Amino acid sequence: MRSFRMRNLLSRVKKKTIKNRNRSCISITKELAHLVEQEEEEEEVNEEGFNIKSSAPSHTHGVQPLGNLYLNTSSTNSRDTGLGNLHTLSDELVLDILGFLDSTSLGVLASVSKSFYVFTNHEPLWRNLVLENLLGGFQYKGSWKSTYVSACYPSFDNFAVALGGFKVRDFYSDYLFQSWLCANLEMKPEWLERDNVVRKRGISVEEFVLNFEEPNKPVLLEGCIDNWGALRNWDRDYLVRLCGDVKFSVGPVEMKLGEYFGYSDQVREERPLYLFDPKFAEKVPKLGDEYEVPVYFREDLFGVLGNERPDYRWVIIGPAGSGSSFHVDPNSTSAWNAVIKGSKKWILFPPDVIPPGVHPSPDGADVASPVSIIEWFMNFYGATKNWNKKPIECVCKAGEVIFVPSGWWHLVINLEESIAITQNYVSRRNLINVLDFLKSPNASTLVSGTRDRLNLYDKFKNAIEAYFPGEIDELTRKEEERKIQQRKLSFWDSVADTNAGAFKFSF
Ligand SMILES: O=C(O)CCC(=O)C(=O)O
């Protein structure tokens, strides 16, 4: 494992330079050399560094973090010199503009300068071209550019690998470097250490409801899928044999399993494509036959809608590093997630605690995190160490099932290639929540998993009333009582010092 430490030289040099404005360049250069030495000494003893995966290629085009420019005093940044008047734009903006170009224009632009060469080879640009243009699936060829060229211009196939491989020695950009870093960073052991989830084995349904579902608290359930055929049988070979010709949803495209594994074996990117298919059991009924809903989650009231229920179950397959960045599950449902192969690191925050780095829109329509999983660990995980309301964390291994209560924020990263099944469901414990959610004024944007977003509320409510007359009124009454009880409790919390057990006259 190569050890890599993000240098904060840039800011340190800037500070020094401002302080020493009157001094000559030579003394500033000496200062720099001294700082580098100091920095290197610190590096040797500092254990806080990030580790790069041993299999990581050096940055495809030799892009370096901006701080390195200050270590190399004879260097200029070819990022700027080669962009002409565009050099004043941020890297993100340059890439946004390039995102409007087709493959031919990108190819032509690549020959303009070293800078355009690096920018136009930025892999996410080619990934978008592949995903937009090759909807019918693709054979991944080690990079997105090679994949595109080989699919669209087969006669160039032999050149494809060489097409994007030149190194540029003097290109400095934190943005482009970060993208490579996130794709190649090893998970730090301290990101995996905290394990504070409640684990239960063999509890009764009543205990589950009383202690976890009713109070809306996560729990990791062991031993409740031991009888699944999926747990015994599902691995790559079995699945490819059983359904190698079937196409599954992988982000915006449909892929056969062989194609997907071909991609996931080679890929090194910040947000690997994830196989996430809601129709797997309809496509391959045997997959549906080889698992059953664990006993705790059998009450699933969306079932009254039959085929009109929103998407509710998914098979999930992805390589190490793939996963789901912070989000809240759809339609205010709760969920369970069973790992069949591999393992997943989970981080969960309760509904009233928005995870750091996540900015949901005020109307609740946007509940997905803008930062990638690995970026979240790099930049935000540490902040949660000192929070009073610490997240619930665990590693969920094959044969284990996690209960994800309604409204909880969660992030999941696969620590190795993983196969899982997840289902979202509505029970009596969250029926009123779900109905409230479905009838919210902006249901047309909030509701998901169905084409008939606006009518889902009426359809669901009517069907529940037909199947379980009086149930909604009864549950609404109980929910009101619970809220009153909660308000009373929080009043007493606010006036009583619970730690000392003494009354606190603070009003
Ligand atoms: O990546 C995973 O396994 C988690 C999936 C998930 O969070 C979800 O379905 O809501």
The ligand as a MOL file (V3000), in Angstrom:
LIG
                    3D

  0  0  0     0  0            999 V3000
M  V30 BEGIN CTAB
M  V30 COUNTS 10 9 0 0 0
M  V30 BEGIN ATOM
M  V30 1 O -26.5300 -0.1410 -1.2420 0
M  V30 2 C -27.2690 -0.7430 -0.4670 0
M  V30 3 O -27.2270 -1.9460 -0.2540 0
M  V30 4 C -28.2990 0.0690 0.2900 0
M  V30 5 C -29.5140 0.2920 -0.4810 0
M  V30 6 C -30.3440 1.3690 0.1140 0
M  V30 7 O -29.9030 2.1450 0.8970 0
M  V30 8 C -31.7130 1.5070 -0.2680 0
M  V30 9 O -32.2160 0.6890 -1.0220 0
M  V30 10 O -32.3440 2.4570 0.2180 0
M  V30 END ATOM
M  V30 BEGIN BOND
M  V30 1 2 1 2
M  V30 2 1 2 3
M  V30 3 1 2 4
M  V30 4 1 4 5
M  V30 5 1 5 6
M  V30 6 2 6 7
M  V30 7 1 6 8
M  V30 8 2 8 9
M  V30 9 1 8 10
M  V30 END BOND
M  V30 END CTAB
M  END
